[in-house]
Amino acid sequence: MQVLLWATGETNKLRPLTETIPAPMLPVANRPAMVYTVEMLARQGFKQMFVSLYHLGGSVEAYFGDGRRWGITIDYLLQREAWGSAGAMKWAEHALTDTFMVLPADAIIDLDIAALLTQHRARQSAATLVLRADGSGEAVCLDAADRITEMGSGLDDSRADGRSLRQTGIAIFEPRILEMIPARTPFDMGSQLIPALLAADLPVHGYVAEGYWNPLASFVDYRAAQEAALTYSDNSGHVLDGTSRSLEARQIADGIWVGHNHVIHPSARLAPPVYIGDNCQIGRNVELGPNVALGKNVIIDDEATVSQSAVLDNTYVGQLVNIENRVVRKNLMIDIATAESSEVADAFLLGEAHPALLDNGLQRIGDTAVAFIFLALTLPFALLIGLLTLLTTGRMFNRVERLGRQVGLAEDGRSPILQAVSLLQFNTRRANGREPRLAAWLEKWDLHRLPELWNVLKGDISLVGVKPLLPTQAERISEAWQLQRHQNQAGFTGLWYIQTDRKSELDEILITDTYYAATRTWREDMKILRQTPAAWIKRARN
C-alpha cells in the first residue's frame, strides 16, 4: 500500500502562527507535528511516502530531506496552486498506482494501519474512511456492516438506523476513485469526493479508530498535544516520552526533559511535565510548569513564571513576566482558550532571544576540543582495552548512573532536582559478578573511566567539575552548605579527583566540591587539568 501525506498547509487553523510556520512544522515538544506521523508509519513498516507540498513547503522539505533519518524514502509532490485534499490526490495521480492511504501531516494519531487495511480489503471497499466520535470532519452514518449510508450535518448517535461519527481526514482508497476527481480544480475529500462516491453507489466504509487522536485544530488541541508528547503511550507499546527516541532530549527527573547546552539556575522551580529545548537559559527563581514546553534558544529571565504554555524557538521572556495558558513566539502572544493574539511592543517583556549563550558556549567548546584531542590520541590504546574487556568479561561497555548538577527545585521549593547522567565505562564485571584480573588492573589505574570522555563530548558532564554522585550519596546531602556543590556540573576530573582518593568519606568529598564551587574560575579549571595526570598516578599507586 502506498502513502500520501498532505503537508500543503491550506487550512486556516492556528493562525497567526501558521502564517509563517506551516502547520505540519509546528513544534510539538520541539519536534514538527509531522514527525510523529512519519515515525508512526515507519514503525509499522512503511518504507516510502509521498508528501504533497504547497504553502511554505520548502521548510518541510528542508527538515525531512529524503527521509533517510527515519529509514524511509520521501518523494515530494510540489503544487503551485491550492487544490484541496482530493485535488492533491489528483495531482499525485501519476504516482498513485496501487491501493493508497492519505493522511494529514498536521494531525497526530495513533492508528493500527494493519487492522485498517485488513477491513478495507475484507469489505472490498473503494474507500475506507477513518472515523471517530470526536473527529473534526464531515459527519457520516454507518450501518451494521460499517458501510457509510449518509453524510452531512445533523447526524447524531440517536439515529436508530446507524452510528454517527466524524471523519479524521485519514482514508484508504483504490486508484480507480481518482477518475472521479476533476483535474486542476480545488476539490475536497470529505465534502465533495465522498458524496460523489456514494452517489455512484461505490462501496465506501468506515473504520472506527481508537487510541490517541489530535487534529491540532485549535490552540487548546495544540497545548494538549504538547502534554501528550510527554506522557502518552500508544497501543503498540511505543512510549512517546524522554526515555524513547521520540523526544530529542534527556529525562533528568520524573517528568522533566532537557536538551543540550542548557543553563538552569539552581533556584528555578520545575513542576512536571516540563520540556526544555536546546540552548535554553532559565534564570534565578523562575517557576516553570506544569505543562510547559520550551523550544530552542529560549531565555526565561529572573523571577518569571510560565505554566500551561508553549514558548517557541528564539523567544525571550523578561523578568517577572507571568505567562499562563499562552502560546508565545518572540513578541507574539496567543491566548490558548480564545485564540486571540497580540504583539508585545516592549522588548524587555517579550522579544527575540539570541541563540548563543556565550559563557556556557565557550566552556562547551573548550571541553569538546580537549576531550576530542585526548580521545583521538588514546584511540589505539582504548581499542585494545575494549577488545580485552570484551574477551574477559563478555561485554565491552557498561553504563553507570550518576547524578550531576542541580537543574531546579521540586514543587515544595526546597528539594533539589539533580540531573541524571549515564556514564559510559569499560565493563569490569562478568555476568556472574566476578572481576577478572585485567578489570581489577583497569580500575586501579582508572582506565575503565576512559569512555567517559564521550560523555564530555555529548555535554553530559564537563571536563572539570564536581564529583558525579551515586543516588544514595545524593540522598545524604541535606545541609545548606553542601547543596552549593549542586550549582556546578559534574566533571570527568576536578578538585575531588586531585585532593581525595577512593577511600575518602562522602563528607570529605562534599567539602572539596563545595570549596571548588565557591572558588571556581576558568584559571582554576586549567590548574586542575594540569594537576590531573600527577593525581592519576598518585591514586593508582595508593
TAJO-V994346 format. One record per pair of residues at least 24 apart in sequence whose C-alpha atoms are under 8 Angstrom apart, sorted by the first residue. I is the first residue (numbers start at 1). GAP is how many residues later the second one is. If there is no record, write none. Layout:
i: <I;I>
gap: <GAP;GAP>
This chain:
i: <1;1;1;1;2;2;2;2;2;2;2;3;3;3;3;3;3;3;4;4;4;4;4;4;4;4;5;5;5;5;5;5;5;5;6;6;6;6;6;6;6;6;6;6;7;7;7;7;7;7;7;7;7;8;8;8;8;8;8;9;9;9;9;10;10;10;10;13;13;14;14;14;14;14;16;20;21;22;22;22;22;22;23;24;24;24;24;25;25;25;27;27;28;28;28;28;29;29;29;29;29;29;29;29;30;30;30;30;30;30;31;31;33;33;33;33;34;34;34;34;36;36;37;37;37;37;38;39;40;42;42;42;44;46;47;47;47;48;48;48;48;49;49;49;50;50;50;50;51;51;51;52;52;52;52;52;52;53;53;53;54;54;54;54;54;82;83;83;83;83;84;84;84;84;85;85;85;86;86;86;86;86;86;87;87;87;87;87;87;87;87;89;90;90;90;90;91;91;93;96;97;98;98;99;99;99;99;100;100;100;100;101;101;101;101;102;102;102;102;103;103;103;104;104;106;106;107;107;107;107;108;108;108;108;108;108;109;109;109;109;110;110;110;110;110;110;111;111;111;112;116;117;119;120;120;123;124;125;125;125;125;125;125;126;126;126;126;126;126;126;127;127;127;127;127;127;127;128;128;128;128;128;128;128;129;129;129;129;129;129;129;129;129;129;130;130;130;130;130;130;130;130;130;131;131;131;131;131;131;131;131;132;132;132;132;132;132;132;133;133;133;134;134;135;135;135;135;135;136;136;136;136;137;137;137;137;137;138;138;138;138;139;139;139;139;140;140;140;140;141;142;142;146;146;146;147;147;147;147;148;148;148;149;151;168;211;218;219;219;219;219;220;220;223;223;223;223;226;226;226;226;227;227;230;230;230;249;251;252;252;252;252;253;253;253;253;260;261;261;261;261;263;264;264;265;265;265;265;266;266;266;266;266;266;266;267;267;268;268;268;269;269;269;269;269;270;270;270;270;271;271;279;279;279;281;296;297;297;297;297;298;298;299;314;314;314;314;315;315;315;315;316;316;316;316;316;317;317;317;317;318;318;318;319;319;321;364;364;367;367;367;367;368;368;371;371;371;371;371;372;372;375;382;386;389;389;389;389;389;392;392;392;393;393;393;393;393;393;394;394;395;396;396;397;397;397;397;398;398;398;398;399;399;399;400;400;401;402;402;402;402;403;403;403;403;403;403;404;404;404;404;404;404;404;404;404;405;405;405;405;405;405;406;406;406;406;418;421;421;423;423;424;424;424;424;424;425;425;425;425;426;426;444;445;445;445;445;446;446;452;453;456;461;461;461;461;462;462;462;462;463;463;463;463;464;464;464;464;464;464;464;464;465;465;465;465;465;465;465;466;466;466;466;466;466;466;466;466;467;467;467;467;467;467;467;467;473;481;482;482;482;484;484;484;485;485;485;485;485;487;488;493;493;493;494;494;494;494;495;497;497;498;498;498;498;498;501;502>
gap: <97;98;99;100;46;47;94;96;97;98;99;45;46;47;97;98;99;100;45;46;47;48;96;97;98;99;44;45;46;47;97;98;99;100;45;46;47;79;82;96;97;98;99;100;44;45;46;47;50;53;97;98;99;44;45;46;47;49;74;44;45;46;47;44;45;72;74;204;205;202;203;204;205;325;325;36;35;33;34;35;37;38;83;36;81;82;83;34;35;81;268;285;194;197;198;201;197;200;201;218;246;264;265;266;218;247;263;264;265;266;216;217;72;73;74;75;71;72;73;74;72;210;68;70;71;72;32;31;70;28;29;30;69;26;24;25;26;24;25;26;27;24;25;26;24;25;26;27;24;25;26;24;25;26;27;36;40;24;25;26;24;25;26;27;28;104;101;102;103;104;102;103;104;105;102;103;104;95;100;101;102;103;107;94;95;96;97;98;99;100;101;89;88;91;92;93;92;93;85;79;78;76;77;73;74;75;76;72;73;74;75;69;70;71;72;67;68;69;70;66;67;68;65;66;109;110;106;107;108;109;104;105;106;107;108;117;102;103;104;105;100;101;102;103;124;125;98;99;100;97;91;55;88;52;85;82;79;48;49;77;78;79;80;47;48;50;51;76;77;78;44;45;46;47;76;77;78;43;44;45;76;77;78;79;38;39;40;41;42;43;75;76;77;78;37;38;39;40;41;76;77;78;79;34;35;36;37;75;76;77;78;33;34;35;36;76;77;78;31;32;33;31;32;30;31;32;33;80;30;31;32;79;29;30;31;32;53;28;29;52;53;25;26;27;28;24;25;26;27;24;63;64;59;60;61;56;57;58;59;56;57;58;49;44;47;24;121;108;117;118;120;116;117;85;86;87;113;65;66;67;84;46;64;25;43;45;28;169;166;167;168;169;164;165;166;167;199;99;100;103;198;97;143;144;141;142;143;222;140;141;142;143;150;220;221;141;142;139;140;141;139;140;141;142;144;138;139;140;141;139;140;76;77;78;76;59;56;57;58;59;55;57;54;38;39;40;41;35;36;37;38;33;34;35;36;37;31;32;33;34;30;31;32;29;30;28;95;98;89;90;95;96;88;89;82;83;85;86;92;81;85;78;68;40;37;38;39;49;50;38;44;46;34;35;36;37;38;43;36;37;32;30;31;27;28;29;30;26;27;28;29;24;25;26;24;25;69;66;67;68;69;65;66;67;68;71;87;57;62;63;64;65;82;84;85;86;80;81;82;83;84;85;80;81;82;83;68;39;40;29;32;25;27;28;30;31;24;25;26;27;24;25;96;91;92;94;95;90;94;40;39;36;28;29;30;31;27;28;29;30;28;29;30;31;26;27;28;29;30;61;64;65;24;25;26;27;28;29;30;24;25;27;28;29;30;47;50;51;24;25;26;27;29;30;42;46;33;33;28;29;32;30;33;34;25;28;29;31;32;30;29;35;36;39;31;34;35;38;33;35;38;30;33;34;37;38;38;37>
